[in-house]
């Protein structure tokens, strides 16, 4: 939803930078790897230290690499299965690091086990959301439905975590994580129902 609506805006915003990076010899794969590394460092270094605001700013500086590398690949006409595989695999790593960083802080210095558990639940369900789609597509089905796509999950947790670092009551973060967990669960069910419908529609009655 959010990623589809914002695609045109961010493409226009980052295309000049994408052209410049290609001119100086930077590859889309390099941007993907550097961007993921930045997100992982921000999430697993700043967040566990309780630096939620600065960690969010650091992560945000790298998170848009996921848009930038795609623009670069299209400009270079090098879109292919390898780039798609690399991008998707590293997205899972970045997402896992983000929720793990939140969980680590609230299990330790943040001293809020409920929020920590909610973050772990979001991490697990987010991975399952992605896995269900990947497995469905590997079997020839489509499973791109659902109310909790990656962009919504990332924007929600980053914004609320950042402002929690500036004094926003932690209950807001707990509610956000709870809603994300519920939305992820609903998305899993939606995708499984969609695949089941497709699977049974392919079964031809015996003559």
RAFENJO-V237306 format. One record per residue. RES is the residue in one letter. SS is DSSP state (a for helix, b for strand, c for the rest). PSI is psi as a letter, one per 20 degrees, with the letter a starting at -180 (none if undefined). OMEGA is omega in whole degrees, 0 to 359 (NA if undefined). Layout:
RES,SS,PSI,OMEGA + RES,SS,PSI,OMEGA
This chain:
X,c,f,181 + X,a,g,183 + X,a,h,179 + X,a,g,182 + X,a,h,185 + X,a,i,187 + X,a,g,182 + X,a,g,181 + X,a,g,183 + X,a,h,176 + X,a,g,178 + X,a,h,183 + X,a,g,188 + X,a,i,182 + X,a,g,178 + X,a,g,178 + X,a,g,179 + X,a,g,179 + X,a,g,181 + X,a,g,180 + X,a,h,178 + X,a,h,180 + X,a,h,182 + X,c,j,173 + X,c,j,178 + X,c,p,182 + X,c,q,175 + X,a,h,179 + X,a,h,179 + X,a,g,179 + X,a,g,178 + X,a,g,183 + X,a,g,180 + X,a,g,180 + X,a,g,179 + X,a,g,179 + X,a,g,179 + X,a,g,179 + X,a,g,181 + X,a,g,179 + X,a,g,180 + X,a,g,184 + X,a,h,186 + X,a,i,175 + X,a,g,182 + X,a,g,184 + X,a,g,180 + X,a,i,176 + X,a,i,180 + X,c,j,180 + X,c,m,187 + X,a,h,181 + X,a,g,182 + X,a,h,176 + X,a,g,179 + X,a,g,177 + X,a,g,180 + X,a,g,180 + X,a,g,182 + X,a,h,179 + X,a,h,183 + X,a,i,188 + X,a,h,183 + X,c,i,174 + X,a,h,180 + X,a,h,175 + X,a,g,186 + X,a,g,182 + X,a,h,178 + X,a,g,178 + X,a,g,180 + X,a,g,180 + X,a,h,179 + X,a,g,179 + X,a,h,182 + X,a,i,184 + X,c,l,182 + X,c,j,178 + X,c,p,181 + X,c,a,184 + X,a,h,180 + X,a,g,180 + X,a,g,179 + X,a,g,180 + X,a,g,181 + X,a,g,182 + X,a,g,182 + X,a,g,181 + X,a,g,181 + X,a,h,173 + X,a,g,180 + X,a,h,179 + X,a,g,180 + X,a,g,180 + X,a,g,180 + X,a,g,180 + X,a,h,182 + X,a,g,181 + X,a,h,177 + X,a,g,179 + X,a,g,177 + X,a,g,181 + X,a,g,181 + X,a,g,181 + X,a,g,185 + X,a,i,170 + X,a,h,184 + X,c,d,186 + X,c,h,180 + X,c,h,174 + X,c,l,175 + X,c,n,185 + X,a,h,182 + X,a,g,178 + X,a,g,180 + X,a,g,179 + X,a,g,179 + X,a,h,178 + X,a,g,179 + X,a,g,178 + X,a,g,177 + X,a,g,179 + X,a,g,183 + X,a,g,182 + X,a,h,177 + X,a,h,177 + X,a,h,180 + X,a,h,176 + X,a,g,181 + X,a,g,182 + X,a,g,182 + X,a,g,179 + X,a,g,181 + X,a,g,180 + X,a,g,179 + X,a,g,181 + X,a,h,177 + X,a,h,180 + X,c,j,177 + X,c,j,178 + X,c,r,172 + X,c,q,181 + X,c,l,182 + X,c,k,177 + X,c,r,175 + X,c,q,183 + X,c,i,184 + X,c,m,177 + X,c,r,188 + X,a,g,183 + X,a,g,179 + X,a,g,181 + X,a,g,183 + X,a,g,182 + X,a,g,182 + X,a,g,185 + X,a,h,180 + X,a,g,182 + X,a,g,184 + X,a,h,178 + X,a,g,179 + X,a,g,181 + X,a,h,172 + X,a,h,176 + X,c,i,178 + X,c,j,176 + X,c,j,176 + X,c,p,181 + X,c,p,183 + X,a,h,179 + X,a,h,179 + X,a,g,178 + X,a,g,179 + X,a,g,179 + X,a,g,180 + X,a,g,179 + X,a,h,179 + X,a,g,179 + X,a,g,178 + X,a,g,179 + X,a,g,179 + X,a,g,180 + X,a,h,178 + X,a,g,179 + X,a,g,178 + X,a,g,179 + X,a,g,178 + X,a,g,180 + X,a,g,180 + X,a,g,182 + X,a,h,179 + X,a,g,177 + X,a,g,180 + X,a,g,180 + X,a,g,178 + X,a,g,179 + X,a,g,179 + X,a,g,182 + X,a,g,182 + X,a,h,177 + X,a,h,179 + X,c,i,182 + X,c,o,181 + X,c,p,178 + X,c,q,181 + X,c,q,181 + X,c,none,NA
